[in-house]
Amino acid sequence: MRITFLGKASESGESPTLFATDRDSYIVQGYIVTDAATLSSLQVPDGHAVVEVYARLLDFLAEDGVPGAVTRRRRADCRRDAARNVPHPRRTPGRR
């Protein structure tokens, strides 16, 4: 797999980082989520990990040709939409 650096969330060496791959996917380096309550609310399959990154890191997706901008949605709106099965506005069908 070949990777291309897209950006970091800060200037320090330990900040979350975003990479594009030659397999039409992304690698995200972030802070490992260890909070038991958070992890229990997710269905994380074996072999997967949950990491946290700053929202501003996702702005670097534009450098890989992904259009749009990161916007903050209110949690109440996200829960309402999820209950109604409304697709997330930033998720485009057919993209990972």
C-alpha positions as CSV (number, residue, x, y, z in Angstrom):
1,M,0.0,0.0,0.0
2,R,1.3,3.5,-0.9
3,I,0.3,6.4,1.3
4,T,0.2,10.1,0.8
5,F,0.4,12.6,3.6
6,L,-2.6,15.0,3.5
7,G,-2.1,17.0,6.8
8,K,-1.8,17.2,10.5
9,A,-4.2,18.8,13.0
10,S,-1.3,20.8,14.6
11,E,2.4,21.5,14.2
12,S,3.5,19.2,17.0
13,G,4.7,15.7,16.2
14,E,2.0,13.9,18.1
15,S,-1.1,15.4,16.5
16,P,-3.7,13.4,14.6
17,T,-2.7,12.9,11.0
18,L,-4.6,12.1,7.7
19,F,-3.2,10.0,4.8
20,A,-4.7,8.9,1.5
21,T,-3.9,5.5,0.2
22,D,-3.6,4.1,-3.4
23,R,-6.6,1.9,-2.5
24,D,-9.2,4.7,-2.5
25,S,-9.2,4.8,1.3
26,Y,-7.8,6.9,4.1
27,I,-5.6,6.2,7.1
28,V,-6.2,8.3,10.2
29,Q,-3.7,8.5,13.0
30,G,-5.5,9.7,16.2
31,Y,-6.0,9.4,19.9
32,I,-7.1,5.9,20.9
33,V,-10.6,6.0,22.5
34,T,-10.4,4.1,25.8
35,D,-13.5,5.4,27.5
36,A,-15.6,2.3,28.4
37,A,-19.0,4.1,28.1
38,T,-18.1,5.5,24.7
39,L,-16.8,2.1,23.4
40,S,-19.9,0.3,24.7
41,S,-22.2,2.6,22.7
42,L,-20.4,1.6,19.5
43,Q,-20.4,-1.8,17.8
44,V,-16.7,-2.2,17.1
45,P,-15.8,-5.4,15.3
46,D,-12.7,-7.4,16.0
47,G,-9.7,-6.0,14.2
48,H,-11.0,-2.5,14.3
49,A,-9.9,0.4,16.4
50,V,-11.7,3.7,17.4
51,V,-9.6,6.9,17.3
52,E,-10.5,10.5,18.0
53,V,-9.3,13.3,15.8
54,Y,-10.0,17.0,15.6
55,A,-12.7,18.1,13.2
56,R,-10.2,20.4,11.5
57,L,-8.2,17.4,10.4
58,L,-11.0,16.5,8.0
59,D,-10.5,19.7,6.1
60,F,-7.5,18.1,4.5
61,L,-9.8,15.7,2.6
62,A,-10.1,18.6,0.1
63,E,-6.5,18.1,-0.8
64,D,-7.5,14.7,-2.1
65,G,-10.3,16.0,-4.1
66,V,-13.2,15.4,-1.7
67,P,-15.4,18.5,-2.0
68,G,-17.2,20.2,0.9
69,A,-16.2,21.5,4.3
70,V,-16.4,20.2,7.8
71,T,-19.4,21.7,9.6
72,R,-20.6,21.1,13.1
73,R,-24.0,19.6,13.5
74,R,-25.9,19.8,16.7
75,R,-26.1,16.4,18.4
76,A,-29.9,16.7,18.8
77,D,-30.1,17.0,14.9
78,C,-27.9,14.0,14.5
79,R,-30.0,11.9,16.9
80,R,-33.2,13.0,15.2
81,D,-31.9,12.2,11.7
82,A,-30.6,8.8,12.8
83,A,-34.0,7.9,14.3
84,R,-35.6,8.8,11.0
85,N,-33.0,7.0,8.9
86,V,-32.0,10.3,7.2
87,P,-28.6,10.0,5.6
88,H,-25.8,12.1,7.1
89,P,-25.4,15.2,4.9
90,R,-21.7,14.7,4.4
91,R,-21.9,11.1,3.4
92,T,-22.1,10.6,-0.3
93,P,-23.6,7.3,-1.6
94,G,-20.9,5.1,-3.2
95,R,-18.0,6.7,-1.2
96,R,-16.3,5.1,1.7
